[in-house]
Amino acid sequence: MILPQQRERAPVDLESHDIPTELPVADLAEDDPETGTAEKPGDNPGASDGHPPDDPGKPDDPGDRESEESGVRLAEESNTPAGKSIDQPTQLLALDAIRAAEYAHADTADSIVASAPVVGEHRARERALAQLGWLASGLLMGALGLLRIDRPGLWEDELAAWGMTTVRWDEVSDLLRLTDVVIAPYYILLRGWTELVGDSDVMLRLPSVLAMAGSAAMIAALGSRLVSPRVGLLAGVLFALLPVTSRYAQEARPYALTTFFAVLATLLLTRAFDRPKFWRWTAYTLAVALLGVLHPVALALLAGHGFAVLLTRARLFWRWLPAAIVGAAPAAPLLYLGNSQKGQISWIPESNLDSLVAFPAKFFGVALLAGIVLALALFAISMQQPALVYTAWALIPTAVIFGAGAITPLWTPRYLLFTLPAWALLAATALGRAPLVRGLVAMLVIAVVAVPAHRAMREQDGHGQDTRRLTALLAAMASPGDGIVYGAPTTEGRVGRDIVARYIPEEKRPRDLLAKRKPRTEGRLSVAECVDYAACIGKTPRLWLVRIGEFRDPLARLATEKERPLREYEVAKTWHPEGLTLSLLVRKPA
């Protein structure tokens, strides 16, 4: 502090002594990214010419002094320095600069020392807001992810994941040679998880909830690090509010985990930008490796990372490239083996202009919400830091997968879920530039628009197939002596049997008249059915028929040899739970 009896001191112009007056919040008291070493408070930047700064033999330059009223400038968020983008991080006077100036100008440092408490308070406030941002975002996402998580029944893809948890360990490798080898590590992870906690619907989905909660927290941390705590909080909350986030947080598939490692890899990359230490590149490599083995398609993120490195830290490109290559390497065998299983995703249409136009509504889940988020994001897309990182993350992987989708079936929204955090960060950056009240109003509008979609996805049929209603009907109305048959013995027969096996105890199920071998046994994925359908069905008086999809005529599009004996029955009643068909067939009088 300045004592009353002390004479008035002229303020110090730190720029004339090459003392750094502005550093990003993330870089305060951190190592210098060029040298990897931290500045010491005792370093004297002003002594480079061999004379101490206060050497009486070296006269002061009149241009080195400002007017007494100028003082030491502290850049605030509300005062963007000329020539800098408004999306630059909040700038503060580094305490190291203050100490260095105090050392260099002992008789004029009082005004600087008097500013140190202000800087400390500002930095403490920024840190507290950043911590609030990631904590609030993670908790909100966790709460929304758990909300009515047990209500929707498992749908077709989730049943495939559950089915893999029911087989013996020694049969897993045989089955993965036939199906879903590209996500084999996820199945293995889920298999081990269910052995520890059980295989209820909640436990099957819980890893996805935790992954999305962690993603939201890291998104807030990333926004705080690159822009400001306000933008970080807005990004994390916006990500949590999007219905598509909750949709995949409540799904037993690898997409939420893929999103988690995409955010983690990006966060670690920005930390390596600040201090390119070996251990930081190693951590980045591990995150990329986990991203790739959980879903190799998500390695398209590396194209965005490489672009950002070249434009912002070109000198680090040759450090980033080996880390990226080593991280991507574990996914290479999965891609090679998965190439022989492309028939499993043949339902994905090729990418074209029509599918591109329809993509935003499918990706965000609600057309109006997609319009709002994309409109906000367009105001933040930039080739300048920090928006460049988000821009490359959102646009370049999307372009890569769209291009590849014209050659191989890849262009589907769920495969691009790992880009959703980037869109949330871009939209939050735009909101962060607006006055506080307008930003809050925009977030409120987004929340209100999202409510109907949130409610719909938490209904019993929220995942597109009302498996719980089908099995409830079947369990309530089946009688002793009833039989049950399914559609085609491949996918339809396997999924139908999985639905019944998942939700109806074995002693209460109608007898499966056609199955000779259960699914996922003897190294085979599909069920083996008897060849002579008429003989296997026999004279059973009542049959239940389960179809995947909604059919007005439940016997339509069955194999001829299966349809023929079933035409000897009359369709007594048909129910259409969402995405499914259940029919009761009664044998016609002779």
Secondary structure, DSSP 8 states (H G I E B T S, - for coil): ---TTS-------GGGGT----EEGGGTT---TTTS----TT--GGGTTSS-TT-TTS---GGG---TTT------TTS--TTS-TTS--EE--HHHHHHHHHH-TTT-HHHHHHHHHHHHHHHHHHHHHHHHHHHHHHHHHHHHHTTTTSS---HHHHHHHHHHTS-HHHHHHHHTTS-GGGHHHHHHHHHHHHHH---HHHHHHHHHHHHHHHHHHHHHHHHHHT-HHHHHHHHHHHHHSHHHHHHHTSSSTHHHHHHHHHHHHHHHHHHHHS--HHHHHHHHHHHHHHHHH-GGGGGHHHHHHHHHHHH-GGGHHHHHHHHHHHHGGGHHHHHHHGGGGGGGTTS----HHHHHHHHHHHHSSHHHHHHHHHHHHHH--SSTTHHHHHHHHHHHHHHHHHHTTTSS---GGGGGGGHHHHHHHHHHHHHHS-HHHHHHHHHHHHHHHHHHHHHHTSTTTTS--HHHHHHHHHHH--TT-EEEES-TTHHHHHHHHHHHHHS-GGGS-EESSEEE-TTBTTBSS-EE-S-HHHHHTT-SEEEEEEES--SSTTTT--HHHHHHHTTEEEEEEE--TTEEEEEEEE---
